[in-house]
């Protein structure tokens, strides 16, 4: 494969083709569950270089069908589904888009911004804010994850309730196909009814159909005020009732609605004692609400207080606090965002990113909790997530004092089957916002419609007949 490596060095420069030394930043996934071996890490600086790299790999693979050369596109390498790290074959090219991080154009009148795939999410948020505009995609990894990865996995986050997933924020794409051609689809149009929506093929495809190199994304006016509240609720059914009440009282101003189980917050209190807990942890569940108002802070606070007063009267809230400052609001969100870190410090765990119709979430949690407790006495459930859009991070922790690594070895397959079967019984999805990657690819045959899988394989075959792009992810072909 030396001739291929020489060609890649010619295209992007020798300094940007890594074949030895410590490559763990690219070869190991974020959760450190998977560690592969790359043939090379290649870092192009432009769409043209990406196209040349893909074309070189496609030509080489066609000339050497048994070589096993393939491409793994990678952004910030924050995938939670092991979708952006190489396998152990030593034949895969990790194509890192880190050098392609420019904001190409911000069009304030059109409320759009065109950015390269390697642009870090937080940098885009800040660039929009400098123009007094809002880019609403927000998630825990925003200081590291990239727009290309966000689109490749159709990322969700905390603002989906109001603004939708990454797919809903995207108007156009620039994509390098599996043949090394470039589709220039960076439209800023909100209406373009000229055939199949190619954009939606690539958003959520996890790099299996082509490589997103740039995107045109929607922007919004900055709200005049943004208030945050934390409420204790007696049950998940009460949390759903509070959500319905918030929809009626706040309308489009309701931009965040997160649920957190008592045990998940107790882990934050245990591992991050410096974080102040504004409410007693006696309640079984807590809700974090955000109200974005385009009038004034006084109007927003009045709306919020009226909502919480009504909720207290109805009994779906037992206690609540409204942040009095931006600093306090950030503290409340920091508590929510610290749950995954606290869970990691507690030990290895079995993560689930699932979605269930909001109305059925209380019954799903009640039934699945009982099944798990019956199967594994003492198991601890770290239940939190985006209740506003039906997405739960329904995670399973080993019993207190148990060996966490041994717990995973002994129970992960059984726990996954039990949880996924329950998700299916409640008309849900086994992957809400993290993608399929390689972690869930073998589950799709059981939980996805055969007709849907057949159509997906037909699309893959049509766009990537050599299976060059991120093989073994999303689909087995």
C-alpha positions as CSV (number, residue, x, y, z in Angstrom):
1,X,0.0,0.0,0.0
2,X,3.1,2.2,-0.1
3,X,2.1,3.6,-3.5
4,X,-1.3,4.8,-2.1
5,X,0.4,6.4,0.9
6,X,2.8,8.2,-1.4
7,X,-0.1,9.5,-3.4
8,X,-1.9,10.7,-0.3
9,X,1.3,12.5,0.8
10,X,1.5,14.2,-2.6
11,X,-2.1,15.4,-2.2
12,X,-2.2,16.8,1.3
13,X,1.5,17.1,2.1
14,X,3.8,14.8,4.0
15,X,3.3,16.7,7.3
16,X,-0.5,15.8,7.2
17,X,-0.2,12.0,6.7
18,X,0.5,10.2,10.0
19,X,1.4,6.6,9.9
20,X,3.3,6.0,13.1
21,X,3.8,7.4,16.6
22,X,1.0,8.0,19.0
23,X,-2.2,8.1,17.0
24,X,-4.6,7.4,19.9
25,X,-6.3,10.7,19.4
26,X,-7.7,9.3,16.1
27,X,-7.6,5.6,16.8
28,X,-9.5,5.5,20.1
29,X,-13.1,6.4,20.6
30,X,-14.2,9.1,23.1
31,X,-15.4,6.5,25.7
32,X,-12.2,4.5,25.3
33,X,-14.3,1.4,24.5
34,X,-12.7,0.8,21.1
35,X,-9.1,1.1,19.9
36,X,-8.3,0.4,16.3
37,X,-5.3,0.6,14.0
38,X,-5.2,3.0,11.0
39,X,-3.2,2.6,7.9
40,X,-2.8,6.4,8.1
41,X,-4.4,9.5,9.4
42,X,-4.9,12.0,6.6
43,X,-5.7,15.6,7.2
44,X,-6.8,17.5,4.1
45,X,-7.1,21.3,4.1
46,X,-9.8,21.7,1.4
47,X,-12.7,20.1,-0.4
48,X,-10.5,19.6,-3.4
49,X,-8.0,17.7,-1.3
50,X,-10.7,15.6,0.2
51,X,-12.0,14.7,-3.3
52,X,-8.5,13.8,-4.4
53,X,-7.9,11.6,-1.4
54,X,-11.2,9.7,-1.9
55,X,-10.6,9.3,-5.6
56,X,-7.1,7.9,-4.9
57,X,-8.5,5.4,-2.4
58,X,-11.3,4.4,-4.8
59,X,-8.9,3.8,-7.7
60,X,-6.5,1.9,-5.5
61,X,-9.3,-0.3,-4.1
62,X,-10.6,-1.0,-7.6
63,X,-7.2,-2.1,-8.7
64,X,-6.6,-4.1,-5.6
65,X,-10.0,-5.5,-4.6
66,X,-8.7,-7.7,-1.8
67,X,-6.6,-4.9,-0.1
68,X,-9.4,-3.8,2.3
69,X,-8.6,-0.1,2.0
70,X,-11.5,2.0,3.2
71,X,-12.1,5.5,4.6
72,X,-13.3,6.5,8.1
73,X,-14.4,10.2,8.1
74,X,-13.7,11.8,11.5
75,X,-14.5,15.2,13.0
76,X,-14.0,15.8,16.7
77,X,-14.1,12.0,17.4
78,X,-16.8,12.4,20.1
79,X,-19.0,9.6,18.8
80,X,-20.8,7.7,21.5
81,X,-21.7,4.8,19.1
82,X,-18.1,4.0,17.9
83,X,-18.8,5.5,14.5
84,X,-15.6,7.4,13.7
85,X,-12.7,5.2,14.8
86,X,-10.9,2.6,12.6
87,X,-11.1,-1.1,13.0
88,X,-8.1,-3.3,13.9
89,X,-7.3,-4.3,10.3
90,X,-4.7,-1.6,9.7
91,X,-6.2,-1.0,6.3
92,X,-8.4,2.0,7.0
93,X,-7.6,5.6,6.3
94,X,-8.9,8.0,9.0
95,X,-9.8,11.1,7.1
96,X,-9.7,13.9,9.7
97,X,-11.5,17.1,8.8
98,X,-9.9,19.1,11.7
99,X,-8.1,21.5,9.3
100,X,-11.2,22.4,7.5
101,X,-12.7,24.7,10.2
102,X,-13.5,28.0,8.4
103,X,-16.7,29.9,8.6
104,X,-17.0,30.7,4.9
105,X,-19.9,33.1,5.0
106,X,-22.5,34.5,7.4
107,X,-25.5,36.0,5.7
108,X,-27.4,37.9,8.4
109,X,-30.2,39.0,6.1
110,X,-30.8,35.4,5.0
111,X,-30.3,34.1,8.5
112,X,-27.8,31.5,7.3
113,X,-24.1,30.6,7.9
114,X,-21.9,28.4,5.7
115,X,-19.2,26.6,7.5
116,X,-16.7,23.8,6.8
117,X,-17.2,20.4,8.3
118,X,-14.3,20.7,10.8
119,X,-15.7,23.8,12.4
120,X,-16.2,23.2,16.2
121,X,-19.8,23.7,17.3
122,X,-18.9,26.1,20.1
123,X,-16.9,28.3,17.6
124,X,-20.0,28.5,15.4
125,X,-22.2,29.4,18.3
126,X,-19.8,32.2,19.2
127,X,-19.5,33.5,15.7
128,X,-23.3,33.7,15.4
129,X,-23.5,35.5,18.7
130,X,-21.0,38.1,17.6
131,X,-23.5,38.9,14.8
132,X,-26.3,39.1,17.4
133,X,-27.7,35.9,16.1
134,X,-28.3,32.4,17.5
135,X,-27.1,29.0,16.3
136,X,-29.2,26.8,18.6
137,X,-27.6,23.4,18.4
138,X,-26.2,22.7,21.9
139,X,-24.8,19.6,23.5
140,X,-22.3,18.6,26.1
141,X,-19.4,18.0,23.6
142,X,-19.9,21.4,21.9
143,X,-16.3,22.5,22.7
144,X,-14.9,19.5,20.8
145,X,-17.5,18.1,18.3
146,X,-17.7,19.5,14.8
147,X,-20.5,20.5,12.4
148,X,-19.6,17.6,10.0
149,X,-20.0,15.1,12.8
150,X,-23.1,16.8,14.1
151,X,-24.7,16.4,10.7
152,X,-23.3,12.9,10.0
153,X,-25.0,11.7,13.2
154,X,-27.9,14.1,13.1
155,X,-27.1,15.3,16.6
156,X,-29.8,16.4,18.9
157,X,-29.0,18.1,22.2
158,X,-30.9,20.3,24.5
159,X,-32.7,22.6,22.1
160,X,-34.4,20.0,19.8
161,X,-37.8,20.8,21.4
162,X,-37.8,24.2,19.7
163,X,-35.3,24.1,16.9
164,X,-35.1,20.4,15.9
165,X,-32.1,18.1,15.3
166,X,-29.1,19.0,13.2
167,X,-31.1,17.9,10.1
168,X,-33.7,20.6,10.8
169,X,-31.0,23.3,11.0
170,X,-29.4,22.4,7.7
171,X,-30.4,24.0,4.4
172,X,-27.6,22.7,2.1
173,X,-24.5,20.6,1.9
174,X,-21.2,20.2,0.1
175,X,-20.3,16.5,-0.2
176,X,-17.5,14.5,-1.6
177,X,-19.0,11.3,-3.0
178,X,-17.5,7.8,-2.8
179,X,-16.2,8.2,-6.3
180,X,-14.3,11.4,-5.4
181,X,-16.7,13.8,-7.1
182,X,-18.0,17.0,-5.4
183,X,-21.7,17.7,-5.0
184,X,-22.1,21.5,-4.6
185,X,-25.3,21.8,-2.7
186,X,-24.7,24.7,-0.4
187,X,-28.0,26.3,-1.0
188,X,-29.4,28.9,1.5
189,X,-32.9,28.3,0.2
190,X,-35.7,27.2,2.4
191,X,-37.7,26.1,-0.6
192,X,-36.2,24.0,-3.4
193,X,-38.7,21.4,-4.7
194,X,-36.6,20.0,-7.6
195,X,-36.6,16.3,-6.9
196,X,-35.1,14.0,-4.3
197,X,-33.8,15.7,-1.2
198,X,-30.1,14.6,-1.4
199,X,-29.3,16.6,1.7
200,X,-31.3,14.2,3.8
201,X,-29.5,11.2,2.4
202,X,-26.2,12.4,3.9
203,X,-27.4,13.9,7.1
204,X,-27.5,11.0,9.6
205,X,-25.7,8.6,7.3
206,X,-22.6,8.6,9.6
207,X,-20.1,9.0,6.7
208,X,-21.3,5.7,5.0
209,X,-22.5,7.4,1.8
210,X,-20.0,10.3,1.3
211,X,-18.1,12.9,3.2
212,X,-19.8,16.2,4.2
213,X,-17.2,18.9,3.7
214,X,-19.3,22.0,4.3
215,X,-22.9,23.0,5.2
216,X,-25.2,26.0,5.1
217,X,-27.0,26.2,8.5
218,X,-30.0,28.2,9.8
219,X,-29.5,31.1,12.2
220,X,-32.1,32.8,14.4
221,X,-32.4,36.1,16.2
222,X,-31.0,36.2,19.7
223,X,-33.8,36.1,22.3
224,X,-34.1,39.2,24.4
225,X,-34.2,37.1,27.5
226,X,-33.4,33.5,28.4
227,X,-34.5,32.1,31.8
228,X,-33.9,28.8,33.4
229,X,-35.8,27.0,36.2
230,X,-35.3,23.8,38.1
231,X,-38.5,22.0,39.3
232,X,-38.9,18.9,41.5
233,X,-41.7,16.6,40.3
234,X,-43.4,13.8,42.2
235,X,-43.3,11.4,39.2
236,X,-42.5,11.1,35.5
237,X,-46.2,11.3,34.8
238,X,-46.1,14.7,36.6
239,X,-43.1,15.7,34.4
240,X,-45.2,14.9,31.3
241,X,-48.1,17.0,32.7
242,X,-45.7,19.9,33.4
243,X,-44.4,19.6,29.8
244,X,-48.0,19.9,28.5
245,X,-48.7,22.9,30.7
246,X,-45.4,24.6,29.6
247,X,-46.3,24.1,26.0
248,X,-49.7,25.8,26.6
249,X,-48.3,28.7,28.7
250,X,-44.9,29.4,26.9
251,X,-45.6,28.2,23.4
252,X,-42.5,28.6,21.2
253,X,-40.7,30.2,24.1
254,X,-40.1,26.7,25.6
255,X,-36.7,25.9,24.3
256,X,-35.5,23.3,26.9
257,X,-37.1,20.6,28.9
258,X,-34.8,18.1,30.5
259,X,-35.6,15.4,33.0
260,X,-33.2,14.0,35.6
261,X,-33.8,11.1,37.9
262,X,-32.9,11.4,41.6
263,X,-30.0,8.9,41.4
264,X,-28.5,10.7,38.4
265,X,-28.3,13.9,40.5
266,X,-27.1,12.1,43.5
267,X,-24.1,11.0,41.5
268,X,-23.4,14.6,40.6
269,X,-23.6,15.6,44.2
270,X,-21.2,12.7,45.1
271,X,-18.5,13.3,42.5
272,X,-18.8,17.1,42.2
273,X,-19.6,18.3,45.7
274,X,-18.5,21.9,44.7
275,X,-21.6,22.2,42.6
276,X,-24.5,23.7,44.7
277,X,-27.8,21.8,44.6
278,X,-30.5,24.4,44.7
279,X,-33.3,21.9,45.7
280,X,-33.4,19.0,48.1
281,X,-32.8,15.7,46.3
282,X,-35.8,14.1,48.1
283,X,-37.9,14.1,44.9
284,X,-37.8,11.1,42.5
285,X,-37.4,13.3,39.4
286,X,-36.4,16.9,38.5
287,X,-37.0,19.0,35.4
288,X,-34.8,21.7,34.0
289,X,-36.8,24.2,31.9
290,X,-35.7,27.0,29.7
291,X,-37.8,29.9,28.5
292,X,-36.5,32.1,25.6
293,X,-38.5,35.3,25.2
294,X,-38.3,37.9,22.4
295,X,-39.8,40.7,24.4
296,X,-38.2,41.5,27.7
297,X,-36.8,39.7,30.8
298,X,-39.6,41.0,32.8
299,X,-42.1,39.4,30.4
300,X,-40.2,36.1,30.4
301,X,-40.0,36.0,34.2
302,X,-43.7,36.8,34.6
303,X,-44.5,33.9,32.2
304,X,-42.2,31.5,34.0
305,X,-43.5,32.4,37.5
306,X,-47.1,32.1,36.3
307,X,-46.3,28.7,34.8
308,X,-44.7,27.4,38.0
309,X,-47.5,28.7,40.2
310,X,-50.1,26.9,38.1
311,X,-47.9,23.7,38.2
312,X,-47.7,23.9,42.0
313,X,-51.4,24.4,42.3
314,X,-52.0,21.3,40.0
315,X,-49.6,19.3,42.1
316,X,-47.3,18.3,39.2
317,X,-44.5,20.3,40.8
318,X,-43.6,20.1,44.5
319,X,-40.8,22.7,44.6
320,X,-39.1,25.0,42.1
321,X,-36.4,27.7,41.7
322,X,-35.9,30.2,38.9
323,X,-32.3,31.3,38.2
324,X,-31.9,35.0,39.2
325,X,-28.9,35.6,36.9
326,X,-27.0,34.2,33.9
327,X,-24.5,32.8,36.3
328,X,-27.1,30.9,38.2
329,X,-28.6,29.6,35.0
330,X,-25.3,28.3,33.9
331,X,-24.9,26.5,37.2
332,X,-28.2,24.7,36.7
333,X,-27.2,23.6,33.2
334,X,-23.8,22.6,34.5
335,X,-25.5,20.3,37.0
336,X,-27.4,18.6,34.1
337,X,-24.3,18.4,31.9
338,X,-22.2,16.9,34.7
339,X,-24.4,13.7,34.9
340,X,-22.4,11.8,32.2
341,X,-19.1,12.8,33.8
342,X,-20.3,11.8,37.3
343,X,-21.6,8.5,35.9
344,X,-18.2,7.8,34.3
345,X,-16.5,8.5,37.7
346,X,-18.9,6.1,39.3
347,X,-17.6,3.3,37.0
348,X,-18.2,1.7,33.6
349,X,-21.9,1.5,32.7
350,X,-24.2,0.4,29.9
351,X,-25.5,3.5,28.0
352,X,-28.7,3.7,26.0
353,X,-29.8,6.6,23.8
354,X,-33.5,5.8,23.1
355,X,-36.7,7.6,22.1
356,X,-40.2,6.7,23.1
357,X,-43.5,8.7,22.5
358,X,-43.6,11.3,25.3
359,X,-47.0,10.1,26.5
360,X,-45.7,6.6,27.0
361,X,-42.4,7.4,28.8
362,X,-43.8,7.0,32.3
363,X,-45.1,3.5,31.6
364,X,-41.9,2.6,29.7
365,X,-39.7,3.6,32.6
366,X,-41.9,1.9,35.1
367,X,-42.0,-1.4,33.2
368,X,-38.3,-1.4,32.2
369,X,-37.1,-0.5,35.6
370,X,-39.0,-3.4,37.1
371,X,-37.7,-5.9,34.4
372,X,-34.1,-4.8,35.1
373,X,-34.4,-5.0,38.9
374,X,-35.9,-8.4,38.6
375,X,-33.2,-9.6,36.2
376,X,-30.3,-8.0,38.2
377,X,-31.1,-7.3,41.8
378,X,-29.5,-4.0,43.0
379,X,-28.9,-2.6,39.5
380,X,-28.8,1.2,39.5
381,X,-30.6,3.2,36.8
382,X,-29.2,6.6,35.7
383,X,-32.2,8.0,33.9
384,X,-32.0,11.5,32.4
385,X,-32.4,13.3,29.1
386,X,-34.5,15.4,26.7
387,X,-38.0,14.6,27.9
388,X,-39.3,17.5,25.7
389,X,-38.6,15.5,22.5
390,X,-39.0,12.0,24.0
391,X,-35.3,11.1,24.1
392,X,-34.0,9.4,27.3
393,X,-30.4,8.4,28.2
394,X,-31.6,5.3,30.0
395,X,-28.3,4.1,31.5
396,X,-27.6,1.1,33.6
397,X,-25.0,1.1,36.4
398,X,-23.7,-1.9,38.3
399,X,-25.0,-2.6,41.8
400,X,-23.1,-0.7,44.5
401,X,-19.8,-2.3,45.3
402,X,-19.8,-4.6,42.3
403,X,-16.9,-4.8,39.8
404,X,-18.1,-2.5,37.0
405,X,-16.0,-4.2,34.3
406,X,-17.2,-7.6,35.3
407,X,-20.8,-6.3,35.3
408,X,-20.4,-5.2,31.7
409,X,-18.9,-8.6,30.7
410,X,-21.6,-10.6,32.4
411,X,-24.7,-8.5,31.7
412,X,-24.3,-6.0,28.8
413,X,-25.8,-8.3,26.1
414,X,-28.8,-9.2,28.4
415,X,-29.4,-5.7,29.5
416,X,-29.3,-4.3,25.9
417,X,-31.7,-7.0,24.8
418,X,-34.1,-6.3,27.6
419,X,-34.0,-2.5,27.1
420,X,-34.3,-2.6,23.3
421,X,-37.2,-5.2,23.5
422,X,-39.0,-2.8,25.8
423,X,-38.3,0.2,23.6
424,X,-39.8,-1.7,20.7
425,X,-42.8,-2.7,22.7
426,X,-43.5,0.9,23.4
427,X,-43.1,2.0,19.8
428,X,-39.7,3.6,20.3
429,X,-36.3,3.7,18.7
430,X,-33.0,2.2,19.9
431,X,-31.1,5.2,18.7
432,X,-32.4,8.7,19.2
433,X,-29.4,11.1,18.7
434,X,-26.1,9.3,19.0
435,X,-26.4,7.3,15.8
436,X,-25.9,3.6,15.1
437,X,-22.1,3.5,14.5
438,X,-20.7,0.0,15.0
439,X,-22.1,-0.3,18.5
440,X,-25.7,-0.9,17.4
441,X,-25.2,-2.0,13.8
442,X,-26.0,-5.7,14.6
443,X,-29.2,-4.8,16.5
444,X,-30.8,-3.1,13.5
445,X,-31.7,-6.5,11.8
446,X,-33.9,-7.2,14.8
447,X,-35.4,-3.8,15.5
448,X,-35.6,-2.2,12.1
449,X,-38.1,-3.1,9.4
450,X,-36.7,-5.5,6.7
451,X,-38.3,-3.2,4.1
452,X,-36.5,-0.2,5.5
453,X,-33.2,-2.1,5.7
454,X,-33.7,-3.2,2.1
455,X,-34.1,0.4,0.9
456,X,-31.1,1.5,3.0
457,X,-28.9,-1.2,1.4
458,X,-30.1,-0.2,-2.0
459,X,-29.1,3.4,-1.4
460,X,-25.7,2.3,0.0
461,X,-25.1,0.1,-3.1
462,X,-26.0,2.9,-5.5
463,X,-23.9,5.6,-3.9
464,X,-21.0,3.5,-2.6
465,X,-20.8,0.2,-4.6
466,X,-17.2,-0.5,-3.4
467,X,-18.2,-0.1,0.3
468,X,-15.4,2.3,0.6
469,X,-17.0,4.7,3.0
470,X,-17.0,3.8,6.7
471,X,-17.8,0.1,6.3
472,X,-19.4,-1.8,9.1
473,X,-21.2,1.3,10.4
474,X,-25.0,1.7,10.2
475,X,-25.4,-1.3,7.9
476,X,-23.7,-4.7,7.3
477,X,-23.4,-5.1,3.5
